[in-house]
Amino acid sequence: MSETVTPASTPRALPSDDVLREEIIQLIMTERNVERDKLVPEASFRSLGFESLDVVMLLMGVEEKYGVYLPIDGELSTVNTLSELLDLLVARIKTAEPASAATAPKAATGGAAQ
């Protein structure tokens, strides 16, 4: 009887900062239905028509895609422009640890679906 051993931490292959920025911009375009030409670095949340719920939805999309949780009342509370948001999200994605086995779906950890 052999058991498969998975390393505790597998290095993540992350795209470049520019690719991450573009992926986040694509999320914003999808979540908020904002045209690409309006998403300039100096754009403020207000000029983009973002409400707090829009920011929460964006953060949920980032968490789902990259496994990075960023509370809205933490560092994000000082962010005012798209550029600042992208800088913060890219930095968090780059430094985040991979999701632990405890948060992985059962199928991925060998649990049987019932």
A tleap script that builds the chain and sets N, CA, C and O, in Angstrom:
source leaprc.protein.ff14SB
mol = sequence {
  NMET SER GLU THR VAL THR PRO ALA SER THR
  PRO ARG ALA LEU PRO SER ASP ASP VAL LEU
  ARG GLU GLU ILE ILE GLN LEU ILE MET THR
  GLU ARG ASN VAL GLU ARG ASP LYS LEU VAL
  PRO GLU ALA SER PHE ARG SER LEU GLY PHE
  GLU SER LEU ASP VAL VAL MET LEU LEU MET
  GLY VAL GLU GLU LYS TYR GLY VAL TYR LEU
  PRO ILE ASP GLY GLU LEU SER THR VAL ASN
  THR LEU SER GLU LEU LEU ASP LEU LEU VAL
  ALA ARG ILE LYS THR ALA GLU PRO ALA SER
  ALA ALA THR ALA PRO LYS ALA ALA THR GLY
  GLY ALA ALA CGLN
}
set mol.1.N position { 0.845 -1.165 0.000 }
set mol.1.CA position { 0.000 0.000 0.000 }
set mol.1.C position { 0.895 1.235 0.000 }
set mol.1.O position { 1.642 1.469 0.950 }
set mol.2.N position { 0.816 2.019 -1.067 }
set mol.2.CA position { 1.627 3.233 -1.131 }
set mol.2.C position { 0.737 4.451 -1.008 }
set mol.2.O position { -0.416 4.451 -1.439 }
set mol.3.N position { 1.289 5.474 -0.419 }
set mol.3.CA position { 0.551 6.706 -0.201 }
set mol.3.C position { 1.233 7.830 -0.960 }
set mol.3.O position { 2.456 7.962 -0.917 }
set mol.4.N position { 0.454 8.633 -1.648 }
set mol.4.CA position { 1.015 9.759 -2.380 }
set mol.4.C position { 1.286 10.895 -1.406 }
set mol.4.O position { 0.412 11.288 -0.635 }
set mol.5.N position { 2.491 11.411 -1.449 }
set mol.5.CA position { 2.863 12.527 -0.584 }
set mol.5.C position { 2.963 13.773 -1.442 }
set mol.5.O position { 3.660 13.797 -2.457 }
set mol.6.N position { 2.258 14.799 -1.019 }
set mol.6.CA position { 2.275 16.067 -1.735 }
set mol.6.C position { 3.122 17.049 -0.949 }
set mol.6.O position { 2.994 17.127 0.273 }
set mol.7.N position { 3.986 17.802 -1.618 }
set mol.7.CA position { 4.786 18.795 -0.899 }
set mol.7.C position { 3.889 19.793 -0.189 }
set mol.7.O position { 2.811 20.127 -0.681 }
set mol.8.N position { 4.330 20.267 0.962 }
set mol.8.CA position { 3.548 21.222 1.748 }
set mol.8.C position { 3.321 22.514 0.989 }
set mol.8.O position { 2.272 23.144 1.123 }
set mol.9.N position { 4.287 22.905 0.203 }
set mol.9.CA position { 4.167 24.156 -0.534 }
set mol.9.C position { 4.798 23.996 -1.910 }
set mol.9.O position { 5.992 23.726 -2.036 }
set mol.10.N position { 3.984 24.166 -2.926 }
set mol.10.CA position { 4.477 24.091 -4.293 }
set mol.10.C position { 4.637 25.513 -4.807 }
set mol.10.O position { 3.694 26.300 -4.720 }
set mol.11.N position { 5.805 25.869 -5.340 }
set mol.11.CA position { 5.981 27.228 -5.850 }
set mol.11.C position { 4.967 27.532 -6.949 }
set mol.11.O position { 4.711 26.710 -7.829 }
set mol.12.N position { 4.403 28.723 -6.877 }
set mol.12.CA position { 3.433 29.123 -7.889 }
set mol.12.C position { 4.147 29.825 -9.026 }
set mol.12.O position { 5.037 30.648 -8.813 }
set mol.13.N position { 3.744 29.484 -10.225 }
set mol.13.CA position { 4.272 30.183 -11.399 }
set mol.13.C position { 3.335 31.352 -11.668 }
set mol.13.O position { 2.208 31.159 -12.123 }
set mol.14.N position { 3.795 32.549 -11.388 }
set mol.14.CA position { 2.963 33.735 -11.573 }
set mol.14.C position { 3.370 34.484 -12.822 }
set mol.14.O position { 4.544 34.515 -13.192 }
set mol.15.N position { 2.385 35.090 -13.469 }
set mol.15.CA position { 2.707 35.928 -14.627 }
set mol.15.C position { 3.455 37.185 -14.187 }
set mol.15.O position { 3.558 37.476 -12.995 }
set mol.16.N position { 3.970 37.915 -15.153 }
set mol.16.CA position { 4.668 39.169 -14.862 }
set mol.16.C position { 3.694 40.189 -14.270 }
set mol.16.O position { 2.477 40.022 -14.352 }
set mol.17.N position { 4.244 41.240 -13.675 }
set mol.17.CA position { 3.412 42.299 -13.107 }
set mol.17.C position { 2.478 42.886 -14.156 }
set mol.17.O position { 1.303 43.126 -13.875 }
set mol.18.N position { 2.987 43.120 -15.359 }
set mol.18.CA position { 2.158 43.699 -16.424 }
set mol.18.C position { 1.000 42.780 -16.791 }
set mol.18.O position { -0.116 43.243 -17.026 }
set mol.19.N position { 1.267 41.488 -16.838 }
set mol.19.CA position { 0.203 40.525 -17.161 }
set mol.19.C position { -0.819 40.488 -16.028 }
set mol.19.O position { -2.022 40.451 -16.285 }
set mol.20.N position { -0.354 40.498 -14.782 }
set mol.20.CA position { -1.277 40.529 -13.644 }
set mol.20.C position { -2.147 41.781 -13.690 }
set mol.20.O position { -3.358 41.708 -13.477 }
set mol.21.N position { -1.532 42.925 -13.966 }
set mol.21.CA position { -2.296 44.177 -14.061 }
set mol.21.C position { -3.388 44.061 -15.131 }
set mol.21.O position { -4.532 44.458 -14.909 }
set mol.22.N position { -3.026 43.524 -16.269 }
set mol.22.CA position { -4.000 43.392 -17.357 }
set mol.22.C position { -5.112 42.414 -16.979 }
set mol.22.O position { -6.276 42.643 -17.310 }
set mol.23.N position { -4.765 41.333 -16.292 }
set mol.23.CA position { -5.788 40.380 -15.854 }
set mol.23.C position { -6.750 41.028 -14.863 }
set mol.23.O position { -7.955 40.781 -14.921 }
set mol.24.N position { -6.231 41.852 -13.957 }
set mol.24.CA position { -7.086 42.545 -12.991 }
set mol.24.C position { -7.963 43.564 -13.709 }
set mol.24.O position { -9.138 43.717 -13.376 }
set mol.25.N position { -7.404 44.255 -14.683 }
set mol.25.CA position { -8.201 45.195 -15.480 }
set mol.25.C position { -9.331 44.446 -16.188 }
set mol.25.O position { -10.456 44.942 -16.258 }
set mol.26.N position { -9.039 43.265 -16.707 }
set mol.26.CA position { -10.082 42.453 -17.350 }
set mol.26.C position { -11.175 42.083 -16.342 }
set mol.26.O position { -12.357 42.080 -16.685 }
set mol.27.N position { -10.784 41.773 -15.103 }
set mol.27.CA position { -11.772 41.492 -14.056 }
set mol.27.C position { -12.653 42.710 -13.811 }
set mol.27.O position { -13.871 42.584 -13.681 }
set mol.28.N position { -12.039 43.888 -13.747 }
set mol.28.CA position { -12.799 45.122 -13.531 }
set mol.28.C position { -13.770 45.336 -14.685 }
set mol.28.O position { -14.933 45.677 -14.469 }
set mol.29.N position { -13.297 45.139 -15.896 }
set mol.29.CA position { -14.160 45.318 -17.066 }
set mol.29.C position { -15.356 44.376 -16.993 }
set mol.29.O position { -16.472 44.759 -17.343 }
set mol.30.N position { -15.126 43.148 -16.542 }
set mol.30.CA position { -16.194 42.156 -16.453 }
set mol.30.C position { -17.137 42.456 -15.292 }
set mol.30.O position { -18.356 42.477 -15.461 }
set mol.31.N position { -16.561 42.691 -14.104 }
set mol.31.CA position { -17.366 42.903 -12.895 }
set mol.31.C position { -18.161 44.204 -12.944 }
set mol.31.O position { -19.304 44.256 -12.490 }
set mol.32.N position { -17.558 45.243 -13.492 }
set mol.32.CA position { -18.149 46.578 -13.439 }
set mol.32.C position { -18.664 47.064 -14.786 }
set mol.32.O position { -19.291 48.120 -14.876 }
set mol.33.N position { -18.396 46.289 -15.832 }
set mol.33.CA position { -18.819 46.660 -17.179 }
set mol.33.C position { -18.301 48.054 -17.559 }
set mol.33.O position { -19.045 48.906 -18.044 }
set mol.34.N position { -17.009 48.252 -17.323 }
set mol.34.CA position { -16.346 49.519 -17.639 }
set mol.34.C position { -15.547 49.334 -18.920 }
set mol.34.O position { -14.866 48.324 -19.097 }
set mol.35.N position { -15.633 50.312 -19.807 }
set mol.35.CA position { -14.875 50.244 -21.057 }
set mol.35.C position { -13.386 50.378 -20.774 }
set mol.35.O position { -12.976 51.109 -19.873 }
set mol.36.N position { -12.586 49.668 -21.549 }
set mol.36.CA position { -11.129 49.624 -21.350 }
set mol.36.C position { -10.497 51.013 -21.385 }
set mol.36.O position { -9.590 51.294 -20.601 }
set mol.37.N position { -10.959 51.886 -22.279 }
set mol.37.CA position { -10.332 53.209 -22.411 }
set mol.37.C position { -10.561 54.110 -21.194 }
set mol.37.O position { -9.863 55.113 -21.039 }
set mol.38.N position { -11.520 53.776 -20.333 }
set mol.38.CA position { -11.748 54.556 -19.112 }
set mol.38.C position { -10.848 54.093 -17.964 }
set mol.38.O position { -10.719 54.786 -16.955 }
set mol.39.N position { -10.233 52.933 -18.118 }
set mol.39.CA position { -9.402 52.370 -17.056 }
set mol.39.C position { -7.956 52.847 -17.189 }
set mol.39.O position { -7.048 52.075 -17.497 }
set mol.40.N position { -7.778 54.134 -16.948 }
set mol.40.CA position { -6.447 54.751 -16.994 }
set mol.40.C position { -5.883 54.775 -15.574 }
set mol.40.O position { -6.651 54.786 -14.612 }
set mol.41.N position { -4.554 54.783 -15.424 }
set mol.41.CA position { -3.946 54.697 -14.087 }
set mol.41.C position { -4.461 55.729 -13.084 }
set mol.41.O position { -4.639 55.412 -11.908 }
set mol.42.N position { -4.702 56.952 -13.534 }
set mol.42.CA position { -5.116 58.007 -12.601 }
set mol.42.C position { -6.617 58.017 -12.315 }
set mol.42.O position { -7.087 58.854 -11.544 }
set mol.43.N position { -7.372 57.108 -12.918 }
set mol.43.CA position { -8.820 57.051 -12.693 }
set mol.43.C position { -9.110 56.742 -11.224 }
set mol.43.O position { -8.529 55.831 -10.634 }
set mol.44.N position { -10.026 57.526 -10.652 }
set mol.44.CA position { -10.426 57.282 -9.260 }
set mol.44.C position { -11.627 56.341 -9.251 }
set mol.44.O position { -12.314 56.178 -10.260 }
set mol.45.N position { -11.869 55.726 -8.092 }
set mol.45.CA position { -13.045 54.864 -7.979 }
set mol.45.C position { -14.304 55.672 -8.281 }
set mol.45.O position { -15.229 55.186 -8.932 }
set mol.46.N position { -14.322 56.904 -7.800 }
set mol.46.CA position { -15.491 57.768 -8.018 }
set mol.46.C position { -15.708 58.024 -9.511 }
set mol.46.O position { -16.837 57.942 -9.995 }
set mol.47.N position { -14.624 58.337 -10.247 }
set mol.47.CA position { -14.766 58.620 -11.682 }
set mol.47.C position { -15.202 57.382 -12.462 }
set mol.47.O position { -15.800 57.491 -13.532 }
set mol.48.N position { -14.897 56.206 -11.916 }
set mol.48.CA position { -15.312 54.958 -12.565 }
set mol.48.C position { -16.712 54.529 -12.133 }
set mol.48.O position { -17.256 53.547 -12.640 }
set mol.49.N position { -17.292 55.280 -11.187 }
set mol.49.CA position { -18.629 54.958 -10.714 }
set mol.49.C position { -18.663 53.782 -9.753 }
set mol.49.O position { -19.706 53.149 -9.585 }
set mol.50.N position { -17.537 53.482 -9.121 }
set mol.50.CA position { -17.458 52.355 -8.193 }
set mol.50.C position { -18.136 52.689 -6.871 }
set mol.50.O position { -17.879 53.733 -6.270 }
set mol.51.N position { -18.986 51.804 -6.439 }
set mol.51.CA position { -19.562 51.840 -5.102 }
set mol.51.C position { -18.794 50.810 -4.280 }
set mol.51.O position { -18.029 50.023 -4.837 }
set mol.52.N position { -18.987 50.808 -2.972 }
set mol.52.CA position { -18.252 49.854 -2.132 }
set mol.52.C position { -18.574 48.410 -2.514 }
set mol.52.O position { -17.703 47.544 -2.428 }
set mol.53.N position { -19.804 48.138 -2.933 }
set mol.53.CA position { -20.169 46.781 -3.351 }
set mol.53.C position { -19.378 46.362 -4.588 }
set mol.53.O position { -19.011 45.195 -4.724 }
set mol.54.N position { -19.117 47.302 -5.483 }
set mol.54.CA position { -18.316 46.994 -6.679 }
set mol.54.C position { -16.900 46.580 -6.290 }
set mol.54.O position { -16.329 45.663 -6.881 }
set mol.55.N position { -16.343 47.258 -5.298 }
set mol.55.CA position { -14.995 46.926 -4.834 }
set mol.55.C position { -15.002 45.544 -4.188 }
set mol.55.O position { -14.088 44.749 -4.405 }
set mol.56.N position { -16.032 45.259 -3.393 }
set mol.56.CA position { -16.152 43.939 -2.763 }
set mol.56.C position { -16.231 42.853 -3.830 }
set mol.56.O position { -15.568 41.822 -3.707 }
set mol.57.N position { -17.022 43.063 -4.863 }
set mol.57.CA position { -17.148 42.073 -5.940 }
set mol.57.C position { -15.813 41.869 -6.653 }
set mol.57.O position { -15.457 40.742 -6.995 }
set mol.58.N position { -15.087 42.941 -6.874 }
set mol.58.CA position { -13.771 42.834 -7.502 }
set mol.58.C position { -12.825 42.027 -6.618 }
set mol.58.O position { -12.105 41.156 -7.106 }
set mol.59.N position { -12.827 42.318 -5.321 }
set mol.59.CA position { -11.958 41.591 -4.396 }
set mol.59.C position { -12.321 40.110 -4.351 }
set mol.59.O position { -11.442 39.257 -4.230 }
set mol.60.N position { -13.604 39.806 -4.448 }
set mol.60.CA position { -14.021 38.401 -4.491 }
set mol.60.C position { -13.496 37.724 -5.756 }
set mol.60.O position { -13.076 36.567 -5.716 }
set mol.61.N position { -13.520 38.438 -6.869 }
set mol.61.CA position { -12.982 37.896 -8.114 }
set mol.61.C position { -11.489 37.652 -8.027 }
set mol.61.O position { -10.990 36.641 -8.522 }
set mol.62.N position { -10.770 38.580 -7.394 }
set mol.62.CA position { -9.321 38.424 -7.210 }
set mol.62.C position { -9.044 37.237 -6.290 }
set mol.62.O position { -8.138 36.444 -6.547 }
set mol.63.N position { -9.826 37.118 -5.220 }
set mol.63.CA position { -9.636 36.005 -4.290 }
set mol.63.C position { -9.897 34.670 -4.987 }
set mol.63.O position { -9.154 33.707 -4.795 }
set mol.64.N position { -10.948 34.619 -5.789 }
set mol.64.CA position { -11.280 33.386 -6.501 }
set mol.64.C position { -10.191 33.012 -7.508 }
set mol.64.O position { -9.811 31.846 -7.611 }
set mol.65.N position { -9.699 33.989 -8.239 }
set mol.65.CA position { -8.719 33.720 -9.295 }
set mol.65.C position { -7.317 33.452 -8.756 }
set mol.65.O position { -6.615 32.575 -9.260 }
set mol.66.N position { -6.905 34.205 -7.732 }
set mol.66.CA position { -5.522 34.132 -7.256 }
set mol.66.C position { -5.365 33.579 -5.842 }
set mol.66.O position { -4.241 33.355 -5.393 }
set mol.67.N position { -6.473 33.354 -5.132 }
set mol.67.CA position { -6.379 32.850 -3.767 }
set mol.67.C position { -5.858 33.875 -2.781 }
set mol.67.O position { -5.271 33.515 -1.761 }
set mol.68.N position { -6.068 35.151 -3.076 }
set mol.68.CA position { -5.565 36.239 -2.230 }
set mol.68.C position { -6.750 36.966 -1.602 }
set mol.68.O position { -7.626 37.472 -2.303 }
set mol.69.N position { -6.763 37.009 -0.274 }
set mol.69.CA position { -7.810 37.729 0.441 }
set mol.69.C position { -7.283 39.097 0.839 }
set mol.69.O position { -6.205 39.210 1.422 }
set mol.70.N position { -8.037 40.123 0.526 }
set mol.70.CA position { -7.665 41.487 0.883 }
set mol.70.C position { -8.890 42.153 1.502 }
set mol.70.O position { -9.846 42.461 0.792 }
set mol.71.N position { -8.875 42.382 2.829 }
set mol.71.CA position { -10.043 42.991 3.468 }
set mol.71.C position { -10.240 44.430 3.001 }
set mol.71.O position { -9.279 45.177 2.813 }
set mol.72.N position { -11.482 44.793 2.822 }
set mol.72.CA position { -11.802 46.126 2.303 }
set mol.72.C position { -11.436 47.224 3.305 }
set mol.72.O position { -11.210 48.367 2.909 }
set mol.73.N position { -11.376 46.895 4.585 }
set mol.73.CA position { -11.072 47.919 5.587 }
set mol.73.C position { -9.598 47.962 5.979 }
set mol.73.O position { -9.235 48.695 6.899 }
set mol.74.N position { -8.754 47.209 5.315 }
set mol.74.CA position { -7.316 47.217 5.605 }
set mol.74.C position { -6.585 48.204 4.718 }
set mol.74.O position { -6.959 49.373 4.625 }
set mol.75.N position { -5.537 47.718 4.068 }
set mol.75.CA position { -4.716 48.560 3.189 }
set mol.75.C position { -5.544 49.215 2.087 }
set mol.75.O position { -5.218 50.306 1.619 }
set mol.76.N position { -6.589 48.558 1.689 }
set mol.76.CA position { -7.416 49.053 0.593 }
set mol.76.C position { -8.097 50.378 0.932 }
set mol.76.O position { -8.452 51.141 0.034 }
set mol.77.N position { -8.279 50.651 2.212 }
set mol.77.CA position { -8.980 51.879 2.604 }
set mol.77.C position { -8.215 53.144 2.220 }
set mol.77.O position { -8.798 54.228 2.199 }
set mol.78.N position { -6.919 53.027 1.915 }
set mol.78.CA position { -6.130 54.201 1.524 }
set mol.78.C position { -5.960 54.319 0.011 }
set mol.78.O position { -5.323 55.253 -0.477 }
set mol.79.N position { -6.526 53.379 -0.718 }
set mol.79.CA position { -6.385 53.353 -2.176 }
set mol.79.C position { -7.451 54.244 -2.809 }
set mol.79.O position { -8.633 54.143 -2.480 }
set mol.80.N position { -7.015 55.128 -3.731 }
set mol.80.CA position { -7.950 56.044 -4.378 }
set mol.80.C position { -7.989 55.931 -5.896 }
set mol.80.O position { -8.986 56.297 -6.518 }
set mol.81.N position { -6.915 55.428 -6.498 }
set mol.81.CA position { -6.851 55.381 -7.962 }
set mol.81.C position { -6.661 53.950 -8.451 }
set mol.81.O position { -6.288 53.057 -7.690 }
set mol.82.N position { -6.924 53.761 -9.721 }
set mol.82.CA position { -6.734 52.450 -10.335 }
set mol.82.C position { -5.286 52.005 -10.202 }
set mol.82.O position { -5.022 50.839 -9.911 }
set mol.83.N position { -4.356 52.909 -10.409 }
set mol.83.CA position { -2.936 52.585 -10.306 }
set mol.83.C position { -2.585 52.077 -8.907 }
set mol.83.O position { -1.873 51.083 -8.767 }
set mol.84.N position { -3.082 52.757 -7.875 }
set mol.84.CA position { -2.826 52.333 -6.496 }
set mol.84.C position { -3.435 50.961 -6.228 }
set mol.84.O position { -2.826 50.124 -5.562 }
set mol.85.N position { -4.639 50.734 -6.749 }
set mol.85.CA position { -5.302 49.440 -6.584 }
set mol.85.C position { -4.500 48.330 -7.253 }
set mol.85.O position { -4.276 47.276 -6.658 }
set mol.86.N position { -4.072 48.567 -8.482 }
set mol.86.CA position { -3.292 47.563 -9.206 }
set mol.86.C position { -1.977 47.276 -8.491 }
set mol.86.O position { -1.579 46.117 -8.370 }
set mol.87.N position { -1.297 48.323 -8.016 }
set mol.87.CA position { -0.039 48.133 -7.284 }
set mol.87.C position { -0.255 47.246 -6.059 }
set mol.87.O position { 0.513 46.316 -5.815 }
set mol.88.N position { -1.299 47.539 -5.295 }
set mol.88.CA position { -1.583 46.785 -4.078 }
set mol.88.C position { -1.933 45.333 -4.395 }
set mol.88.O position { -1.406 44.414 -3.767 }
set mol.89.N position { -2.815 45.126 -5.364 }
set mol.89.CA position { -3.228 43.764 -5.700 }
set mol.89.C position { -2.078 42.936 -6.256 }
set mol.89.O position { -1.916 41.773 -5.888 }
set mol.90.N position { -1.282 43.524 -7.135 }
set mol.90.CA position { -0.142 42.793 -7.708 }
set mol.90.C position { 0.840 42.416 -6.597 }
set mol.90.O position { 1.333 41.289 -6.563 }
set mol.91.N position { 1.125 43.353 -5.692 }
set mol.91.CA position { 2.046 43.062 -4.586 }
set mol.91.C position { 1.504 41.937 -3.716 }
set mol.91.O position { 2.256 41.046 -3.322 }
set mol.92.N position { 0.209 41.965 -3.411 }
set mol.92.CA position { -0.396 40.930 -2.579 }
set mol.92.C position { -0.392 39.581 -3.278 }
set mol.92.O position { -0.117 38.560 -2.648 }
set mol.93.N position { -0.691 39.562 -4.566 }
set mol.93.CA position { -0.696 38.309 -5.329 }
set mol.93.C position { 0.705 37.718 -5.354 }
set mol.93.O position { 0.876 36.511 -5.182 }
set mol.94.N position { 1.708 38.562 -5.568 }
set mol.94.CA position { 3.096 38.097 -5.658 }
set mol.94.C position { 3.609 37.538 -4.331 }
set mol.94.O position { 4.444 36.633 -4.328 }
set mol.95.N position { 3.124 38.061 -3.208 }
set mol.95.CA position { 3.638 37.630 -1.910 }
set mol.95.C position { 2.736 36.632 -1.198 }
set mol.95.O position { 3.089 36.140 -0.125 }
set mol.96.N position { 1.586 36.326 -1.772 }
set mol.96.CA position { 0.643 35.412 -1.124 }
set mol.96.C position { 1.171 33.988 -1.132 }
set mol.96.O position { 1.826 33.550 -2.078 }
set mol.97.N position { 0.868 33.279 -0.052 }
set mol.97.CA position { 1.214 31.865 0.007 }
set mol.97.C position { 0.114 31.087 -0.696 }
set mol.97.O position { -1.043 31.507 -0.690 }
set mol.98.N position { 0.467 29.948 -1.306 }
set mol.98.CA position { -0.556 29.131 -1.957 }
set mol.98.C position { -1.594 28.679 -0.937 }
set mol.98.O position { -1.300 28.560 0.252 }
set mol.99.N position { -2.811 28.428 -1.414 }
set mol.99.CA position { -3.885 27.964 -0.543 }
set mol.99.C position { -3.458 26.667 0.132 }
set mol.99.O position { -2.821 25.819 -0.493 }
set mol.100.N position { -3.805 26.514 1.400 }
set mol.100.CA position { -3.424 25.303 2.129 }
set mol.100.C position { -4.341 24.155 1.759 }
set mol.100.O position { -5.414 24.360 1.192 }
set mol.101.N position { -3.916 22.958 2.080 }
set mol.101.CA position { -4.716 21.766 1.799 }
set mol.101.C position { -6.044 21.826 2.533 }
set mol.101.O position { -7.033 21.248 2.081 }
set mol.102.N position { -6.074 22.527 3.672 }
set mol.102.CA position { -7.308 22.633 4.437 }
set mol.102.C position { -8.377 23.405 3.686 }
set mol.102.O position { -9.566 23.182 3.913 }
set mol.103.N position { -7.981 24.309 2.794 }
set mol.103.CA position { -8.962 25.091 2.054 }
set mol.103.C position { -9.193 24.556 0.655 }
set mol.103.O position { -10.026 25.084 -0.082 }
set mol.104.N position { -8.462 23.509 0.277 }
set mol.104.CA position { -8.607 22.934 -1.061 }
set mol.104.C position { -9.883 22.117 -1.136 }
set mol.104.O position { -10.319 21.565 -0.125 }
set mol.105.N position { -10.494 22.026 -2.317 }
set mol.105.CA position { -11.689 21.199 -2.473 }
set mol.105.C position { -11.377 19.747 -2.133 }
set mol.105.O position { -10.246 19.294 -2.313 }
set mol.106.N position { -12.381 19.012 -1.640 }
set mol.106.CA position { -12.185 17.624 -1.243 }
set mol.106.C position { -11.639 16.765 -2.365 }
set mol.106.O position { -10.788 15.911 -2.118 }
set mol.107.N position { -12.095 16.962 -3.578 }
set mol.107.CA position { -11.624 16.151 -4.700 }
set mol.107.C position { -10.120 16.306 -4.885 }
set mol.107.O position { -9.437 15.350 -5.254 }
set mol.108.N position { -9.608 17.489 -4.633 }
set mol.108.CA position { -8.180 17.740 -4.815 }
set mol.108.C position { -7.349 17.119 -3.702 }
set mol.108.O position { -6.155 16.879 -3.882 }
set mol.109.N position { -7.970 16.857 -2.548 }
set mol.109.CA position { -7.226 16.284 -1.432 }
set mol.109.C position { -7.479 14.797 -1.273 }
set mol.109.O position { -7.050 14.188 -0.293 }
set mol.110.N position { -8.178 14.212 -2.241 }
set mol.110.CA position { -8.372 12.769 -2.208 }
set mol.110.C position { -9.638 12.328 -1.517 }
set mol.110.O position { -9.885 11.128 -1.400 }
set mol.111.N position { -10.453 13.270 -1.052 }
set mol.111.CA position { -11.709 12.909 -0.409 }
set mol.111.C position { -12.718 12.459 -1.445 }
set mol.111.O position { -12.728 12.968 -2.566 }
set mol.112.N position { -13.551 11.528 -1.086 }
set mol.112.CA position { -14.554 11.020 -2.023 }
set mol.112.C position { -15.803 11.867 -1.954 }
set mol.112.O position { -16.234 12.271 -0.874 }
set mol.113.N position { -16.380 12.132 -3.104 }
set mol.113.CA position { -17.638 12.873 -3.155 }
set mol.113.C position { -18.761 11.931 -2.782 }
set mol.113.O position { -18.747 10.760 -3.161 }
set mol.114.N position { -19.726 12.431 -2.044 }
set mol.114.CA position { -20.842 11.573 -1.630 }
set mol.114.C position { -22.121 12.064 -2.197 }
set mol.114.O position { -23.172 11.469 -1.957 }
savepdb mol mol.pdb
quit
